[in-house]
């Protein structure tokens, strides 16, 4: 496994400056944002001429490679919501937002193809997350299941044409948010080979899930991993509950996003399970920790994670005692 750096941690800085920062701090790969107006790359320009080749060469000059392109923002619009909630991403009618999100995600896949990057990460969005609860419209989630298949089936076919995989990041307020919806989504698109997941441990423990269970059950569908932690603030939990409202910096929140090693995720176990299911790619550090600066995170995340990364799987014992079989 290798340690990566999500350059969206510093979207106000030029991409090459962030690549240099990542390399100087021991990171080995970068994940680059590719949604519209991200401040670092423009996919419309990237797919022209030699722009992709030049970008790839710049990244390589710093001893890095690109692990994935991220389209977390625009991809939300494919399933919603379509009101004021997403006007900061793109203003327009429901149909206009779906079109914008779909075209942006497909252009990201095209850019990934040009860069020879195997994975695009994104969200699915969801028109009404409240439909996970069967009251007052018991058929609500079922309706959205059909919408997911209808909208993402053709998208995944285009991804397959480009030779790129789509790694959905399970997240609250999205159609795919837990183990059951992740498994169901694969069935809804007839086991399409291009649908898989970007595992972000913080998003999973936020809803009380065991990251290890997600890894064990979706192992072959894990295309990318975020190195992001979350803290269950036990003394606040009985006051506001895990999904309490309010600013992320509230002192009394029961959940906070943290840098790896400073939260509730058992990283040794998570990395072990990833290795056991055959994942040998990138853990991409994403900073959303409101308790410390990004500069703190850059240094501390690398120092914590690098000694834990498993470089290669177990080879098995070959001596006579085990007759050539693994222990």
ABEGO torsion letter per residue (X at the ends): XBBBBBAAABAABBAAAAAAAAAAAGBABBBBBABBGAGABBAAAAABEAAAAAAAAAAAAAGBBBABBBBAAAAAAAAOBABAAAAAABBEBAAAAAAAAAAAAAAAAAAAAAAGBABBBBBAEBABAAAABAOABAAAAAAAAAAAAAAAAAAAAAAAAAGBBBBBBBBBGBABABAAAAAAAAAAAGGBAABBBBBBAAAAAAAGBBAAAAAAAAAAABABBBBBBBBBBAAAAAAAEAABBEBAABAABABBBBBBGABABBAAAAAAAAAAAGBABBBBBBBABAABBAAAAAAAAAAAAAAABBABBBAEBABAAAGGBBX
